[in-house]
Amino acid sequence: MKPITRDVLINALLRYFPETPRVSIEAMSDEKLRIMFQHINNENSFKIRQMDYISI
């Protein structure tokens, strides 16, 4: 699996936080972008697992 590029992380975060100006997200360090992306990914995975549990 190829590493996720900075542009992909920025675009993903802009979709999740549409009210945030692009320059604010672009100003973040690579590490902070990865941490935020991972946090959102974990949060969404948790929500999906909850929905699967409820639908059983």
Order of alpha helices (4+ residues) and beta strands (2+ residues): alpha-alpha-alpha
